[in-house]
Amino acid sequence: MNIKQKTLTNSSFQAYKTGVYSKIIPYFKRFQLKNVTVPDIQNFKKYLQENKVSERRIRNILCLLNQIIKGGT
């Protein structure tokens, strides 16, 4: 998160932070990131859709999740 904070505007960083703490962490709290599978991510996407998260927001959250899993910046 610290690296993201340095490269994004404050509002973009807040959106990333919200996605992590309100969506990703609660859903994946019982998972080890190295063990997350494609079906797990598909189920997460379905969960977001069922909870009326917009498609744009879902794409952003999934991109962020991908960066987290890959250990990217």
C-alpha positions, 0 to 999 in steps of 0.5 A: 500500500505504501508504494501505491500511495506514492504513485497515485493521487490521494483520491485514487489511493483512498479508492484502492484502500477502500477496496482492500479493506472493505472487499478483499480482506473480508472475503479472503481473510481465511485464504493464504494468497499463494493458495488462491485459485482461479475458481476462488477469484471467480466466486469473489467476482460473483459475490461482488456482483450479487452485492451490487458492486458496479462492473467498473468497481469490480474490475478495479478490485480484481486488478488490485487483487491481482497486483496483491497476489503477484506481489506487484506495486 
